[in-house]
C-alpha cells in the first residue's frame, strides 16, 4: 500500500496548461500591443492570465480531491485493521471477563475529542486500541467520566499501560 499521496498526472497537466497560457498570453499581448492596439494587447494579457489562473485552480482542486481520497482510504484501512484485530481477539477469547474488568477498576469510561467534537464515552481498553491504531494521539484531549477538566491522552497513566 502506498503511504504517501502521489500527485495526479492531471494536476501536473493542468498546471502546465495554466503556466503556458499565461506565458503565451503575455507574449501574444505584447505582439498585439505593438502591432494593432495597446488596449487589445492589454485585454489579451489580462484574459490570458485569468484563463491560466483557472487552469491552475482546477489543478489545485484535482490535487485536493486526490488528497481527500487518499486520506479517506487510509482511515478506512486503519479502521478495518482495528476491527479485524478486535474480532480476532474476541474469537480467541482474549478479552477479560466482565467480573475481572469490574474488579480491576477499568470500567471507567472516557470521552475524547476529535476536531473539537467530543466523542464517547468509551472504555479504557477501547481508547488504548484507538491509540494503537492511530485514531487517537498522545495529544488528543481526553475527559474521564465524572471529571470536568480535559487532559491529554498521555496524562492518564491508566490509559498508557
TORMARSE-861537 format. One record per residue: residue number from 1; residue in one letter; x, y, z of N, C-alpha, C in turn. Coordinates in Angstrom, 3 decimals. Example, Ala and Ser with C-alpha at 12.3 -4.5 7.8 and 13.67 -1.06 7.14 Angstrom:
BEGIN
    n  res        nX        nY        nZ       caX       caY       caZ        cX        cY        cZ
    1    A    13.190    -5.690     7.800    12.300    -4.500     7.800    13.200    -3.300     7.800
    2    S    12.850    -2.250     7.080    13.670    -1.060     7.140    12.900     0.030     7.870
This chain:
BEGIN
    n  res        nX        nY        nZ       caX       caY       caZ        cX        cY        cZ
    1    X     0.836    -1.193     0.000     0.000     0.000     0.000     0.876     1.249     0.000
    2    X     0.496     2.236    -0.741     1.208     3.496    -0.781     0.981     4.252     0.517
    3    X     2.064     4.765     1.101     1.919     5.500     2.352     2.064     6.999     2.144
    4    X     2.192     7.410     0.904     2.371     8.824     0.601     1.445     9.200    -0.556
    5    X     0.871    10.382    -0.448    -0.001    10.878    -1.527     0.832    11.132    -2.768
    6    X     0.359    10.655    -3.907     1.018    10.920    -5.178     0.199    11.937    -5.962
    7    X     0.868    12.946    -6.489     0.183    13.979    -7.256    -0.341    13.373    -8.558
    8    X    -1.633    13.554    -8.828    -2.189    13.005   -10.076    -1.573    13.654   -11.310
    9    X    -1.502    12.900   -12.397    -0.957    13.416   -13.656    -1.791    14.595   -14.139
   10    X    -3.112    14.527   -13.939    -3.985    15.609   -14.382    -3.617    16.927   -13.701
   11    X    -3.191    16.867   -12.456    -2.768    18.079   -11.748    -1.575    18.717   -12.460
   12    X    -0.602    17.887   -12.805     0.595    18.400   -13.499     0.237    18.967   -14.871
   13    X    -0.663    18.290   -15.581    -1.062    18.758   -16.916    -1.772    20.113   -16.813
   14    X    -2.721    20.221   -15.873    -3.453    21.481   -15.726    -2.530    22.620   -15.282
   15    X    -1.587    22.336   -14.394    -0.615    23.366   -14.000     0.208    23.809   -15.210
   16    X     0.641    22.846   -16.026     1.429    23.189   -17.218     0.616    24.041   -18.198
   17    X    -0.649    23.646   -18.428    -1.515    24.450   -19.290    -1.688    25.860   -18.747
   18    X    -1.856    25.972   -17.454    -2.039    27.288   -16.832    -0.836    28.183   -17.042
   19    X     0.345    27.642   -16.774     1.581    28.431   -16.949     1.792    28.757   -18.426
   20    X     1.580    27.774   -19.300     1.765    28.010   -20.737     0.775    29.059   -21.250
   21    X    -0.451    29.025   -20.751    -1.462    30.007   -21.171    -1.052    31.410   -20.762
   22    X    -0.565    31.548   -19.544    -0.136    32.871   -19.066     1.047    33.384   -19.881
   23    X     2.050    32.534   -20.115     3.239    32.942   -20.876     2.851    33.292   -22.319
   24    X     2.054    32.423   -22.958     1.634    32.686   -24.331     0.837    33.990   -24.410
   25    X    -0.087    34.194   -23.474    -0.916    35.408   -23.485    -0.056    36.650   -23.321
   26    X     0.964    36.564   -22.476     1.834    37.718   -22.276     2.551    38.079   -23.582
   27    X     3.178    37.085   -24.205     3.921    37.378   -25.428     2.993    37.780   -26.578
   28    X     1.851    37.109   -26.719     0.920    37.486   -27.772     0.326    38.871   -27.492
   29    X     0.067    39.176   -26.220    -0.447    40.504   -25.860     0.542    41.602   -26.195
   30    X     1.825    41.343   -25.940     2.857    42.317   -26.296     2.903    42.488   -27.817
   31    X     2.811    41.381   -28.544     2.807    41.441   -30.004     1.618    42.259   -30.507
   32    X     0.423    42.007   -29.947    -0.781    42.746   -30.353    -0.634    44.218   -29.998
   33    X    -0.048    44.510   -28.855     0.126    45.900   -28.418     0.974    46.685   -29.413
   34    X     2.036    46.076   -29.890     2.897    46.780   -30.826     2.318    46.793   -32.237
   35    X     1.603    45.752   -32.601     1.082    45.644   -33.965    -0.225    46.381   -34.172
   36    X    -1.220    46.143   -33.344    -2.546    46.704   -33.576    -2.860    47.824   -32.590
   37    X    -3.155    47.425   -31.337    -3.513    48.456   -30.375    -3.067    48.045   -28.975
   38    X    -2.727    49.043   -28.211    -2.299    48.816   -26.841    -3.440    48.216   -26.015
   39    X    -4.629    48.750   -26.230    -5.800    48.285   -25.470    -6.085    46.797   -25.751
   40    X    -6.023    46.401   -27.002    -6.245    44.999   -27.371    -5.189    44.091   -26.759
   41    X    -3.944    44.555   -26.747    -2.862    43.772   -26.146    -3.064    43.576   -24.653
   42    X    -3.515    44.618   -23.971    -3.764    44.517   -22.526    -4.902    43.530   -22.267
   43    X    -5.950    43.589   -23.087    -7.062    42.638   -22.928    -6.587    41.196   -23.122
   44    X    -5.711    40.967   -24.087    -5.183    39.620   -24.329    -4.373    39.150   -23.124
   45    X    -3.531    40.028   -22.594    -2.700    39.659   -21.437    -3.568    39.352   -20.220
   46    X    -4.515    40.251   -19.902    -5.378    40.053   -18.735    -6.237    38.801   -18.911
   47    X    -6.788    38.608   -20.086    -7.601    37.412   -20.347    -6.780    36.136   -20.238
   48    X    -5.571    36.181   -20.749    -4.695    35.011   -20.670    -4.304    34.683   -19.241
   49    X    -4.023    35.716   -18.459    -3.694    35.489   -17.048    -4.897    34.880   -16.338
   50    X    -6.072    35.399   -16.594    -7.296    34.876   -15.980    -7.504    33.407   -16.360
   51    X    -7.364    33.090   -17.656    -7.539    31.703   -18.112    -6.485    30.789   -17.491
   52    X    -5.255    31.267   -17.422    -4.189    30.472   -16.812    -4.450    30.199   -15.342
   53    X    -4.954    31.199   -14.636    -5.270    31.001   -13.218    -6.418    30.010   -13.033
   54    X    -7.340    29.988   -13.971    -8.420    28.998   -13.900    -7.848    27.584   -14.047
   55    X    -6.931    27.396   -14.997    -6.277    26.092   -15.142    -5.552    25.698   -13.859
   56    X    -4.817    26.629   -13.296    -4.062    26.340   -12.070    -5.017    26.042   -10.909
   57    X    -6.120    26.771   -10.836    -7.118    26.498    -9.793    -7.732    25.123    -9.953
   58    X    -8.012    24.726   -11.188    -8.525    23.374   -11.430    -7.502    22.319   -11.013
   59    X    -6.243    22.599   -11.272    -5.186    21.664   -10.862    -5.179    21.507    -9.342
   60    X    -5.350    22.616    -8.630    -5.385    22.549    -7.163    -6.601    21.772    -6.679
   61    X    -7.730    21.934    -7.346    -8.945    21.205    -6.969    -8.761    19.703    -7.185
   62    X    -8.158    19.323    -8.302    -7.912    17.903    -8.577    -6.972    17.330    -7.522
   63    X    -5.930    18.073    -7.179    -4.986    17.599    -6.164    -5.670    17.469    -4.804
   64    X    -6.523    18.419    -4.457    -7.262    18.351    -3.187    -8.145    17.108    -3.141
   65    X    -8.853    16.844    -4.228    -9.709    15.658    -4.276    -8.886    14.378    -4.142
   66    X    -7.722    14.350    -4.763    -6.867    13.164    -4.661    -6.359    12.982    -3.229
   67    X    -5.980    14.094    -2.575    -5.523    14.001    -1.179    -6.653    13.536    -0.268
   68    X    -7.854    14.020    -0.511    -9.006    13.613     0.295    -9.282    12.131     0.107
   69    X    -9.234    11.660    -1.120    -9.453    10.241    -1.389    -8.375     9.402    -0.717
   70    X    -7.123     9.852    -0.761    -6.026     9.133    -0.120    -6.242     9.063     1.386
   71    X    -6.606    10.194     1.999    -6.831    10.227     3.450    -7.993     9.320     3.841
   72    X    -9.056     9.353     3.074   -10.216     8.510     3.362    -9.836     7.035     3.266
   73    X    -9.071     6.682     2.252    -8.628     5.300     2.094    -7.758     4.886     3.275
   74    X    -6.899     5.782     3.723    -6.005     5.487     4.865    -6.816     5.263     6.136
   75    X    -7.814     6.103     6.392    -8.653     5.953     7.586    -9.423     4.633     7.508
   76    X    -9.945     4.298     6.339   -10.670     3.032     6.181    -9.753     1.839     6.455
   77    X    -8.519     1.908     6.006    -7.566     0.830     6.250    -7.289     0.683     7.742
   78    X    -7.104     1.810     8.435    -6.857     1.775     9.881    -8.058     1.180    10.607
   79    X    -9.252     1.630    10.253   -10.461     1.099    10.891   -10.627    -0.392    10.609
   80    X   -10.372    -0.777     9.381   -10.511    -2.185     9.024    -9.548    -3.052     9.823
   81    X    -8.293    -2.623     9.954    -7.334    -3.417    10.722    -7.697    -3.436    12.202
   82    X    -8.218    -2.335    12.711    -8.633    -2.283    14.113    -9.791    -3.243    14.370
   83    X   -10.781    -3.216    13.494   -11.941    -4.091    13.655   -11.529    -5.552    13.506
   84    X   -10.675    -5.836    12.537   -10.202    -7.204    12.331    -9.465    -7.716    13.565
   85    X    -8.589    -6.879    14.103    -7.847    -7.267    15.302    -8.791    -7.486    16.479
   86    X    -9.772    -6.634    16.623   -10.736    -6.771    17.708   -11.535    -8.067    17.562
   87    X   -11.973    -8.385    16.346   -12.717    -9.623    16.114   -11.861   -10.856    16.404
   88    X   -10.592   -10.816    16.007    -9.696   -11.938    16.310    -9.551   -12.120    17.819
   89    X    -9.433   -10.997    18.537    -9.299   -11.079    19.995   -10.564   -11.662    20.616
   90    X   -11.723   -11.279    20.109   -12.985   -11.817    20.631   -13.067   -13.312    20.342
   91    X   -12.709   -13.700    19.106   -12.781   -15.108    18.735   -11.818   -15.967    19.539
   92    X   -10.669   -15.425    19.875    -9.693   -16.217    20.631    -9.922   -16.145    22.130
   93    X   -10.893   -15.336    22.561   -11.221   -15.256    23.985   -10.217   -14.472    24.792
   94    X    -9.553   -13.505    24.178    -8.535   -12.724    24.878    -9.100   -11.663    25.799
   95    X   -10.361   -11.314    25.641   -10.916   -10.273    26.493   -11.161   -10.815    27.891
   96    X   -10.945    -9.972    28.877   -11.184   -10.359    30.260   -12.675   -10.494    30.502
   97    X   -13.039   -11.302    31.456   -14.447   -11.457    31.783   -14.960   -10.188    32.425
   98    X   -16.281    -9.942    32.396   -16.838    -8.728    32.998   -16.513    -8.615    34.480
   99    X   -16.451    -9.744    35.190   -16.138    -9.696    36.626   -14.724    -9.182    36.836
  100    X   -13.760    -9.705    36.062   -12.378    -9.267    36.182   -12.252    -7.785    35.841
  101    X   -12.951    -7.357    34.816   -12.893    -5.962    34.415   -13.398    -5.058    35.526
  102    X   -14.502    -5.406    36.139   -15.037    -4.570    37.222   -14.107    -4.561    38.417
  103    X   -13.503    -5.707    38.734   -12.618    -5.776    39.884   -11.350    -4.958    39.679
  104    X   -10.857    -4.898    38.432    -9.624    -4.163    38.181    -9.855    -2.663    38.090
  105    X   -11.088    -2.226    38.059   -11.379    -0.796    38.020   -11.299    -0.204    36.629
  106    X   -11.195    -1.036    35.594   -11.059    -0.491    34.246   -12.411    -0.259    33.581
  107    X   -13.488    -0.260    34.374   -14.778     0.040    33.776   -15.025     1.542    33.741
  108    X   -13.982     2.324    34.030   -14.063     3.777    33.902   -14.146     4.099    32.419
  109    X   -15.008     5.031    32.088   -15.180     5.389    30.683   -14.617     6.787    30.438
  110    X   -14.262     7.030    29.189   -13.605     8.273    28.798   -14.284     8.861    27.574
  111    X   -14.218    10.179    27.503   -14.601    10.907    26.299   -13.303    11.376    25.653
  112    X   -13.277    11.479    24.361   -12.122    12.020    23.657   -12.632    13.005    22.620
  113    X   -11.749    13.877    22.160   -12.170    14.925    21.239   -11.390    14.832    19.938
  114    X   -12.128    14.778    18.824   -11.507    14.854    17.509   -12.135    16.030    16.782
  115    X   -11.304    16.872    16.234   -11.770    18.080    15.536   -12.689    18.904    16.431
  116    X   -12.325    18.983    17.710   -13.063    19.746    18.717   -14.493    19.251    18.903
  117    X   -14.752    17.987    18.553   -16.051    17.351    18.739   -15.890    16.247    19.773
  118    X   -16.589    16.328    20.915   -16.489    15.253    21.909   -17.057    13.947    21.361
  119    X   -16.369    12.853    21.623   -16.775    11.518    21.198   -16.819    10.615    22.430
  120    X   -17.646     9.606    22.424   -17.648     8.649    23.521   -18.961     8.662    24.257
  121    X   -19.009     8.035    25.395   -17.878     7.513    26.162   -17.436     6.143    25.639
  122    X   -16.144     5.857    25.863   -15.561     4.560    25.528   -14.789     4.066    26.742
  123    X   -14.583     2.772    26.821   -13.820     2.205    27.919   -12.337     2.368    27.645
  124    X   -11.541     2.242    28.703   -10.095     2.459    28.594    -9.470     1.544    27.551
  125    X    -9.874     0.282    27.504    -9.310    -0.656    26.529    -9.588    -0.224    25.095
  126    X   -10.781     0.286    24.866   -11.122     0.758    23.521   -10.288     1.976    23.147
  127    X   -10.091     2.870    24.120    -9.289     4.067    23.853    -7.828     3.691    23.599
  128    X    -7.319     2.703    24.337    -5.949     2.227    24.102    -5.832     1.637    22.701
  129    X    -6.830     0.872    22.284    -6.819     0.268    20.951    -6.859     1.352    19.877
  130    X    -7.641     2.408    20.109    -7.705     3.518    19.156    -6.358     4.225    19.072
  131    X    -5.642     4.311    20.201    -4.306     4.922    20.209    -3.355     4.059    19.391
  132    X    -3.435     2.764    19.592    -2.574     1.835    18.858    -2.830     1.928    17.360
  133    X    -4.087     2.118    16.981    -4.455     2.189    15.563    -4.225     3.569    14.953
  134    X    -3.832     4.535    15.764    -3.546     5.867    15.247    -4.750     6.780    15.155
  135    X    -5.891     6.361    15.674    -7.084     7.205    15.629    -7.052     8.253    16.728
  136    X    -6.269     7.993    17.777    -6.087     8.908    18.896    -4.591     9.095    19.058
  137    X    -4.132    10.306    19.356    -2.711    10.564    19.545    -2.423    10.860    21.011
  138    X    -1.158    11.022    21.318    -0.757    11.356    22.686    -1.331    12.706    23.114
  139    X    -1.592    13.592    22.161    -2.095    14.938    22.469    -3.611    15.069    22.343
  140    X    -4.300    13.974    22.059    -5.763    14.029    21.943    -6.375    14.405    23.286
  141    X    -7.279    15.394    23.317    -7.956    15.744    24.571    -8.843    14.586    25.048
  142    X    -8.714    14.247    26.336    -9.465    13.143    26.931   -10.082    13.628    28.236
  143    X   -11.302    13.185    28.498   -12.018    13.540    29.727   -12.526    12.260    30.370
  144    X   -12.113    12.018    31.618   -12.609    10.846    32.335   -14.040    11.122    32.773
  145    X   -14.903    10.147    32.623   -16.296    10.294    33.003   -16.376    10.717    34.472
  146    X   -17.142    11.765    34.749   -17.291    12.277    36.102   -16.376    13.449    36.405
  147    X   -15.357    13.686    35.559   -14.454    14.813    35.753   -14.903    15.968    34.865
  148    X   -14.370    17.159    35.153   -14.774    18.315    34.361   -13.615    18.919    33.563
  149    X   -12.389    18.474    33.816   -11.220    19.056    33.152   -10.679    18.092    32.093
  150    X   -10.577    18.590    30.865    -9.996    17.816    29.774    -8.491    17.784    29.955
  151    X    -7.880    16.627    29.717    -6.427    16.481    29.732    -6.013    15.762    28.456
  152    X    -4.710    15.641    28.261    -4.226    14.921    27.084    -4.204    13.421    27.369
  153    X    -4.260    12.618    26.320    -4.238    11.166    26.453    -3.053    10.732    27.304
  154    X    -1.868    11.290    27.033    -0.660    10.846    27.728    -0.680    11.162    29.220
  155    X    -1.588    12.049    29.667    -1.643    12.413    31.081    -2.340    11.363    31.940
  156    X    -3.002    10.397    31.316    -3.700     9.351    32.059    -2.828     8.107    32.132
  157    X    -2.300     7.805    33.300    -1.455     6.636    33.464    -2.224     5.346    33.177
  158    X    -3.513     5.306    33.546    -4.291     4.092    33.315    -4.465     3.791    31.833
  159    X    -4.365     4.800    30.990    -4.513     4.579    29.552    -3.208     4.183    28.896
  160    X    -2.094     4.522    29.529    -0.785     4.265    28.914    -0.202     2.928    29.297
  161    X    -0.945     2.043    29.925    -0.425     0.714    30.282    -0.397    -0.182    29.085
